[in-house]
Amino acid sequence: MDERRMFSKRGASAHDVRACLVYRDKEGREIGSGISLACWLGDPPGDIVDFPVGQTHCVILAILETNGQLVNPYRKRTRSSWGDGLGTEFYELNTDLKSIELRILSGDDLLAEPIYLEFDISDGRPTAVPR
């Protein structure tokens, strides 16, 4: 990924960053409702991360399970009589997935232009490459 596309201000840190994912089929139609709180690889228990200067993080785009099912974990905020909580659930994707749009936000502010990735499964291995 081109570092210059990540943040509008080079060398700036960002706080309370979250990732949103939009999945599309080969005709460009959105699959499902997308994910507004994507999981970060090795993420903290919450749904947001901080990006101090020089630090990087990875977003989980999709997971191909051994049974051939394509899924992606996401964070879901819940409310109960015990208070607010945050759990991890799995979004089931279908094999018609052809592209992923990744948006990186801090609050409601888009930190960079959306990143568009072409998705494919070849030889049982999922790949996502920038368009």
TIRO-2110 file (N, C-alpha, C; in Angstrom, 1 decimal):
// TIRO-2110
0.8, -1.2, 0.0, N, 1, A
0.0, 0.0, 0.0, CA, 1, A
0.9, 1.2, 0.0, C, 1, A
0.5, 2.2, -0.8, N, 2, A
1.3, 3.4, -0.9, CA, 2, A
1.1, 4.3, 0.3, C, 2, A
2.2, 4.5, 1.1, N, 3, A
2.1, 5.2, 2.3, CA, 3, A
1.6, 6.6, 2.1, C, 3, A
1.8, 7.2, 1.0, N, 4, A
1.4, 8.6, 0.7, CA, 4, A
-0.1, 8.7, 0.6, C, 4, A
-0.8, 7.6, 0.4, N, 5, A
-2.3, 7.6, 0.3, CA, 5, A
-2.9, 7.4, 1.7, C, 5, A
-2.1, 7.1, 2.7, N, 6, A
-2.7, 6.8, 4.0, CA, 6, A
-3.3, 8.0, 4.7, C, 6, A
-2.6, 9.0, 4.9, N, 7, A
-3.0, 10.2, 5.6, CA, 7, A
-2.8, 11.4, 4.8, C, 7, A
-3.8, 12.4, 5.0, N, 8, A
-3.6, 13.6, 4.2, CA, 8, A
-2.5, 14.5, 4.7, C, 8, A
-2.0, 14.3, 5.9, N, 9, A
-0.9, 15.1, 6.4, CA, 9, A
0.2, 14.1, 6.7, C, 9, A
1.3, 14.2, 5.9, N, 10, A
2.4, 13.3, 6.2, CA, 10, A
3.0, 13.6, 7.5, C, 10, A
3.4, 12.5, 8.2, N, 11, A
4.0, 12.6, 9.5, CA, 11, A
3.0, 12.9, 10.6, C, 11, A
1.7, 13.0, 10.3, N, 12, A
0.7, 13.3, 11.4, CA, 12, A
0.3, 12.0, 12.0, C, 12, A
0.0, 12.1, 13.3, N, 13, A
-0.6, 10.9, 14.0, CA, 13, A
-2.1, 11.0, 13.9, C, 13, A
-2.8, 9.9, 14.1, N, 14, A
-4.2, 9.8, 14.1, CA, 14, A
-4.7, 9.0, 15.3, C, 14, A
-5.8, 9.4, 15.9, N, 15, A
-6.3, 8.8, 17.1, CA, 15, A
-7.7, 8.3, 16.8, C, 15, A
-8.1, 7.2, 17.5, N, 16, A
-9.4, 6.6, 17.4, CA, 16, A
-9.7, 6.3, 16.0, C, 16, A
-8.9, 5.5, 15.3, N, 17, A
-9.0, 5.2, 13.9, CA, 17, A
-9.8, 3.9, 13.8, C, 17, A
-10.7, 3.9, 12.9, N, 18, A
-11.5, 2.6, 12.6, CA, 18, A
-11.5, 2.4, 11.1, C, 18, A
-11.7, 1.1, 10.7, N, 19, A
-11.7, 0.8, 9.3, CA, 19, A
-13.1, 0.3, 9.0, C, 19, A
-13.6, 0.8, 7.8, N, 20, A
-14.9, 0.3, 7.2, CA, 20, A
-14.6, -0.4, 5.9, C, 20, A
-15.4, -1.4, 5.7, N, 21, A
-15.2, -2.2, 4.5, CA, 21, A
-16.6, -2.3, 3.7, C, 21, A
-16.5, -2.1, 2.4, N, 22, A
-17.6, -2.3, 1.5, CA, 22, A
-17.2, -3.4, 0.5, C, 22, A
-18.1, -4.4, 0.4, N, 23, A
-17.8, -5.6, -0.5, CA, 23, A
-18.7, -5.5, -1.7, C, 23, A
-18.1, -5.8, -2.9, N, 24, A
-18.8, -5.7, -4.2, CA, 24, A
-18.6, -6.9, -5.0, C, 24, A
-19.7, -7.3, -5.8, N, 25, A
-19.6, -8.4, -6.7, CA, 25, A
-19.0, -7.9, -8.1, C, 25, A
-18.9, -8.8, -9.0, N, 26, A
-18.3, -8.5, -10.3, CA, 26, A
-19.0, -7.4, -11.1, C, 26, A
-20.3, -7.2, -10.8, N, 27, A
-21.0, -6.1, -11.5, CA, 27, A
-20.9, -4.8, -10.7, C, 27, A
-20.2, -4.8, -9.6, N, 28, A
-20.0, -3.6, -8.8, CA, 28, A
-21.1, -3.3, -7.8, C, 28, A
-22.0, -4.3, -7.6, N, 29, A
-23.1, -4.2, -6.7, CA, 29, A
-22.6, -4.5, -5.3, C, 29, A
-23.1, -3.8, -4.3, N, 30, A
-22.7, -4.0, -2.9, CA, 30, A
-23.2, -5.3, -2.4, C, 30, A
-22.4, -6.1, -1.8, N, 31, A
-22.8, -7.4, -1.2, CA, 31, A
-23.1, -7.1, 0.3, C, 31, A
-24.3, -7.3, 0.7, N, 32, A
-24.7, -7.1, 2.1, CA, 32, A
-24.7, -5.7, 2.5, C, 32, A
-24.4, -5.4, 3.7, N, 33, A
-24.3, -4.0, 4.2, CA, 33, A
-22.9, -3.6, 4.6, C, 33, A
-21.9, -4.4, 4.4, N, 34, A
-20.6, -4.0, 4.7, CA, 34, A
-20.3, -4.1, 6.2, C, 34, A
-19.1, -3.6, 6.5, N, 35, A
-18.6, -3.7, 7.9, CA, 35, A
-18.2, -2.3, 8.3, C, 35, A
-18.8, -1.7, 9.4, N, 36, A
-18.4, -0.4, 9.8, CA, 36, A
-17.4, -0.4, 10.9, C, 36, A
-17.1, -1.6, 11.5, N, 37, A
-16.1, -1.7, 12.6, CA, 37, A
-15.3, -2.9, 12.3, C, 37, A
-14.4, -2.9, 11.3, N, 38, A
-13.6, -4.0, 10.9, CA, 38, A
-12.5, -4.3, 12.0, C, 38, A
-12.1, -5.5, 12.1, N, 39, A
-11.1, -5.9, 13.0, CA, 39, A
-9.7, -5.6, 12.5, C, 39, A
-8.8, -5.2, 13.4, N, 40, A
-7.4, -5.0, 13.1, CA, 40, A
-6.7, -6.2, 13.5, C, 40, A
-5.7, -6.6, 12.7, N, 41, A
-4.8, -7.8, 13.0, CA, 41, A
-4.1, -7.5, 14.3, C, 41, A
-4.2, -8.4, 15.3, N, 42, A
-3.6, -8.2, 16.5, CA, 42, A
-4.1, -7.0, 17.3, C, 42, A
-5.3, -6.6, 17.1, N, 43, A
-5.9, -5.4, 17.6, CA, 43, A
-6.1, -5.5, 19.1, C, 43, A
-6.2, -4.3, 19.7, N, 44, A
-6.5, -4.3, 21.2, CA, 44, A
-8.0, -4.7, 21.3, C, 44, A
-8.5, -4.9, 22.6, N, 45, A
-9.8, -5.3, 22.8, CA, 45, A
-10.9, -4.4, 22.2, C, 45, A
-10.6, -3.2, 21.8, N, 46, A
-11.6, -2.3, 21.3, CA, 46, A
-11.8, -2.4, 19.8, C, 46, A
-12.5, -1.5, 19.2, N, 47, A
-12.7, -1.5, 17.8, CA, 47, A
-12.0, -0.4, 17.1, C, 47, A
-11.2, 0.4, 17.8, N, 48, A
-10.4, 1.5, 17.2, CA, 48, A
-9.0, 1.4, 17.7, C, 48, A
-8.1, 2.0, 16.9, N, 49, A
-6.6, 2.0, 17.2, CA, 49, A
-6.1, 3.4, 17.0, C, 49, A
-5.0, 3.7, 17.6, N, 50, A
-4.3, 4.9, 17.4, CA, 50, A
-3.1, 4.7, 16.4, C, 50, A
-2.8, 5.7, 15.6, N, 51, A
-1.7, 5.6, 14.7, CA, 51, A
-0.6, 6.7, 15.1, C, 51, A
0.2, 6.4, 16.1, N, 52, A
1.3, 7.4, 16.3, CA, 52, A
2.2, 7.4, 15.1, C, 52, A
2.9, 8.5, 15.0, N, 53, A
3.8, 8.7, 13.8, CA, 53, A
4.7, 7.5, 13.7, C, 53, A
4.8, 6.9, 12.5, N, 54, A
5.7, 5.8, 12.2, CA, 54, A
5.1, 4.4, 12.5, C, 54, A
3.9, 4.3, 13.0, N, 55, A
3.3, 3.0, 13.4, CA, 55, A
2.3, 2.6, 12.3, C, 55, A
2.2, 1.3, 12.0, N, 56, A
1.3, 0.8, 11.0, CA, 56, A
0.4, -0.3, 11.7, C, 56, A
-0.7, -0.5, 11.1, N, 57, A
-1.7, -1.5, 11.5, CA, 57, A
-2.3, -2.2, 10.3, C, 57, A
-2.8, -3.4, 10.4, N, 58, A
-3.3, -4.2, 9.3, CA, 58, A
-4.8, -4.5, 9.6, C, 58, A
-5.6, -4.3, 8.6, N, 59, A
-7.1, -4.6, 8.7, CA, 59, A
-7.3, -6.0, 8.1, C, 59, A
-8.2, -6.8, 8.7, N, 60, A
-8.5, -8.1, 8.2, CA, 60, A
-9.6, -7.8, 7.2, C, 60, A
-9.3, -8.2, 5.9, N, 61, A
-10.3, -8.0, 4.8, CA, 61, A
-11.2, -9.2, 4.6, C, 61, A
-10.7, -10.4, 4.7, N, 62, A
-11.5, -11.6, 4.6, CA, 62, A
-10.7, -12.8, 5.0, C, 62, A
-11.4, -13.8, 5.5, N, 63, A
-10.8, -15.1, 5.9, CA, 63, A
-11.4, -16.2, 5.1, C, 63, A
-10.6, -17.1, 4.5, N, 64, A
-11.1, -18.3, 3.8, CA, 64, A
-11.0, -19.4, 4.8, C, 64, A
-12.1, -19.9, 5.3, N, 65, A
-12.1, -21.0, 6.2, CA, 65, A
-11.8, -22.3, 5.5, C, 65, A
-11.4, -23.4, 6.3, N, 66, A
-11.0, -24.6, 5.7, CA, 66, A
-12.2, -25.3, 4.9, C, 66, A
-13.4, -25.0, 5.3, N, 67, A
-14.6, -25.6, 4.6, CA, 67, A
-14.9, -24.8, 3.3, C, 67, A
-14.1, -23.8, 3.0, N, 68, A
-14.4, -23.0, 1.8, CA, 68, A
-15.2, -21.8, 2.0, C, 68, A
-15.8, -21.6, 3.2, N, 69, A
-16.6, -20.4, 3.5, CA, 69, A
-15.7, -19.2, 3.6, C, 69, A
-16.2, -18.1, 3.0, N, 70, A
-15.5, -16.8, 3.1, CA, 70, A
-16.2, -16.0, 4.2, C, 70, A
-15.4, -15.5, 5.2, N, 71, A
-16.0, -14.7, 6.3, CA, 71, A
-15.1, -13.6, 6.6, C, 71, A
-15.6, -12.7, 7.4, N, 72, A
-14.7, -11.6, 8.0, CA, 72, A
-15.2, -11.3, 9.4, C, 72, A
-14.3, -11.2, 10.4, N, 73, A
-14.7, -10.8, 11.7, CA, 73, A
-15.0, -9.3, 11.8, C, 73, A
-15.9, -8.9, 12.6, N, 74, A
-16.1, -7.5, 12.8, CA, 74, A
-16.5, -7.3, 14.3, C, 74, A
-16.4, -6.1, 14.7, N, 75, A
-16.8, -5.7, 16.1, CA, 75, A
-18.3, -5.2, 16.1, C, 75, A
-19.0, -5.6, 17.1, N, 76, A
-20.4, -5.2, 17.3, CA, 76, A
-20.6, -4.7, 18.7, C, 76, A
-21.1, -3.5, 18.7, N, 77, A
-21.3, -2.9, 20.0, CA, 77, A
-22.7, -3.4, 20.5, C, 77, A
-22.8, -3.7, 21.8, N, 78, A
-24.0, -4.2, 22.3, CA, 78, A
-24.4, -3.5, 23.6, C, 78, A
-25.6, -3.5, 23.9, N, 79, A
-26.1, -2.9, 25.2, CA, 79, A
-26.9, -4.0, 26.0, C, 79, A
-26.7, -4.0, 27.2, N, 80, A
-27.5, -4.9, 28.1, CA, 80, A
-27.7, -4.2, 29.4, C, 80, A
-28.3, -4.9, 30.3, N, 81, A
-28.5, -4.4, 31.6, CA, 81, A
-27.2, -4.2, 32.4, C, 81, A
-26.2, -4.9, 31.9, N, 82, A
-24.9, -4.8, 32.5, CA, 82, A
-24.1, -3.6, 32.0, C, 82, A
-24.6, -3.0, 30.9, N, 83, A
-23.9, -1.9, 30.3, CA, 83, A
-23.5, -2.1, 28.9, C, 83, A
-22.7, -1.3, 28.4, N, 84, A
-22.3, -1.4, 27.0, CA, 84, A
-21.2, -2.4, 26.9, C, 84, A
-21.2, -3.1, 25.7, N, 85, A
-20.1, -4.1, 25.5, CA, 85, A
-19.7, -4.1, 24.1, C, 85, A
-18.7, -4.9, 23.8, N, 86, A
-18.1, -5.0, 22.4, CA, 86, A
-17.8, -6.5, 22.2, C, 86, A
-18.4, -7.0, 21.1, N, 87, A
-18.2, -8.4, 20.8, CA, 87, A
-17.7, -8.6, 19.4, C, 87, A
-17.2, -9.8, 19.1, N, 88, A
-16.7, -10.1, 17.7, CA, 88, A
-17.7, -11.0, 17.1, C, 88, A
-18.2, -10.7, 15.9, N, 89, A
-19.1, -11.6, 15.2, CA, 89, A
-18.4, -11.8, 13.8, C, 89, A
-19.0, -12.8, 13.0, N, 90, A
-18.4, -13.1, 11.7, CA, 90, A
-19.5, -12.8, 10.6, C, 90, A
-19.1, -12.0, 9.6, N, 91, A
-19.9, -11.6, 8.5, CA, 91, A
-19.6, -12.7, 7.4, C, 91, A
-20.7, -13.4, 7.0, N, 92, A
-20.5, -14.4, 5.9, CA, 92, A
-20.6, -13.7, 4.6, C, 92, A
-19.5, -14.0, 3.8, N, 93, A
-19.4, -13.4, 2.4, CA, 93, A
-19.7, -14.5, 1.5, C, 93, A
-20.1, -14.2, 0.3, N, 94, A
-20.3, -15.3, -0.7, CA, 94, A
-19.1, -15.2, -1.7, C, 94, A
-19.0, -16.3, -2.5, N, 95, A
-17.8, -16.4, -3.4, CA, 95, A
-17.9, -15.4, -4.6, C, 95, A
-19.0, -14.7, -4.7, N, 96, A
-19.1, -13.7, -5.8, CA, 96, A
-18.3, -12.4, -5.5, C, 96, A
-17.6, -12.4, -4.3, N, 97, A
-16.8, -11.2, -4.0, CA, 97, A
-15.8, -10.9, -5.0, C, 97, A
-15.7, -9.7, -5.5, N, 98, A
-14.7, -9.4, -6.5, CA, 98, A
-13.9, -8.1, -6.2, C, 98, A
-14.5, -7.2, -5.3, N, 99, A
-13.7, -6.1, -4.9, CA, 99, A
-14.1, -5.6, -3.5, C, 99, A
-13.1, -5.0, -2.9, N, 100, A
-13.3, -4.5, -1.5, CA, 100, A
-12.9, -3.0, -1.5, C, 100, A
-13.7, -2.2, -0.9, N, 101, A
-13.4, -0.8, -0.7, CA, 101, A
-13.1, -0.6, 0.8, C, 101, A
-11.9, 0.0, 1.1, N, 102, A
-11.5, 0.2, 2.5, CA, 102, A
-11.5, 1.7, 2.8, C, 102, A
-12.1, 2.0, 3.8, N, 103, A
-12.1, 3.4, 4.3, CA, 103, A
-11.6, 3.5, 5.7, C, 103, A
-10.6, 4.4, 5.9, N, 104, A
-10.0, 4.6, 7.2, CA, 104, A
-10.5, 5.9, 7.7, C, 104, A
-11.2, 5.8, 8.9, N, 105, A
-11.8, 7.0, 9.5, CA, 105, A
-11.3, 7.3, 10.9, C, 105, A
-11.4, 8.5, 11.3, N, 106, A
-11.2, 8.9, 12.7, CA, 106, A
-12.4, 9.7, 13.1, C, 106, A
-13.3, 9.2, 13.9, N, 107, A
-14.6, 9.7, 14.2, CA, 107, A
-15.4, 9.6, 12.9, C, 107, A
-15.9, 10.7, 12.4, N, 108, A
-16.6, 10.7, 11.1, CA, 108, A
-15.8, 11.2, 9.9, C, 108, A
-14.5, 11.5, 10.2, N, 109, A
-13.6, 12.1, 9.2, CA, 109, A
-12.8, 11.0, 8.5, C, 109, A
-12.9, 11.1, 7.1, N, 110, A
-12.1, 10.2, 6.3, CA, 110, A
-10.7, 10.7, 6.3, C, 110, A
-9.8, 9.8, 6.7, N, 111, A
-8.3, 10.2, 6.8, CA, 111, A
-7.6, 10.1, 5.5, C, 111, A
-8.1, 9.4, 4.5, N, 112, A
-7.5, 9.3, 3.2, CA, 112, A
-8.5, 8.9, 2.2, C, 112, A
-8.2, 9.0, 0.9, N, 113, A
-9.1, 8.6, -0.1, CA, 113, A
-9.4, 7.1, 0.1, C, 113, A
-10.6, 6.6, -0.2, N, 114, A
-10.8, 5.1, -0.1, CA, 114, A
-9.8, 4.3, -0.9, C, 114, A
-9.5, 3.2, -0.5, N, 115, A
-8.6, 2.3, -1.2, CA, 115, A
-9.4, 1.1, -1.8, C, 115, A
-9.3, 0.9, -3.1, N, 116, A
-10.1, -0.1, -3.8, CA, 116, A
-9.2, -1.3, -4.1, C, 116, A
-9.6, -2.4, -3.8, N, 117, A
-8.8, -3.7, -4.0, CA, 117, A
-9.6, -4.7, -4.8, C, 117, A
-9.0, -5.3, -5.7, N, 118, A
-9.5, -6.4, -6.5, CA, 118, A
-9.3, -7.7, -5.7, C, 118, A
-10.4, -8.5, -5.5, N, 119, A
-10.3, -9.7, -4.7, CA, 119, A
-10.5, -10.9, -5.6, C, 119, A
-9.7, -11.9, -5.3, N, 120, A
-9.8, -13.2, -6.0, CA, 120, A
-9.3, -14.3, -5.1, C, 120, A
-9.8, -15.5, -5.4, N, 121, A
-9.3, -16.7, -4.7, CA, 121, A
-8.7, -17.6, -5.8, C, 121, A
-7.4, -17.8, -5.8, N, 122, A
-6.7, -18.7, -6.7, CA, 122, A
-6.0, -19.8, -6.0, C, 122, A
-6.1, -21.0, -6.4, N, 123, A
-5.5, -22.2, -5.8, CA, 123, A
-5.7, -22.2, -4.3, C, 123, A
-7.0, -21.8, -3.9, N, 124, A
-7.4, -21.9, -2.5, CA, 124, A
-6.8, -20.8, -1.6, C, 124, A
-6.2, -19.7, -2.3, N, 125, A
-5.6, -18.6, -1.5, CA, 125, A
-6.3, -17.3, -1.9, C, 125, A
-6.8, -16.6, -0.9, N, 126, A
-7.4, -15.3, -1.2, CA, 126, A
-6.3, -14.2, -1.4, C, 126, A
-6.6, -13.4, -2.4, N, 127, A
-5.7, -12.2, -2.6, CA, 127, A
-6.5, -11.0, -2.8, C, 127, A
-5.9, -9.9, -2.4, N, 128, A
-6.5, -8.5, -2.6, CA, 128, A
-5.4, -7.6, -3.0, C, 128, A
-5.5, -7.1, -4.2, N, 129, A
-4.5, -6.2, -4.8, CA, 129, A
-5.1, -4.8, -5.1, C, 129, A
-4.4, -3.8, -4.9, N, 130, A
-4.9, -2.4, -5.3, CA, 130, A
-5.2, -2.3, -6.7, C, 130, A
-6.3, -1.6, -7.0, N, 131, A
-6.7, -1.3, -8.4, CA, 131, A
-5.9, -0.2, -8.9, C, 131, A
END
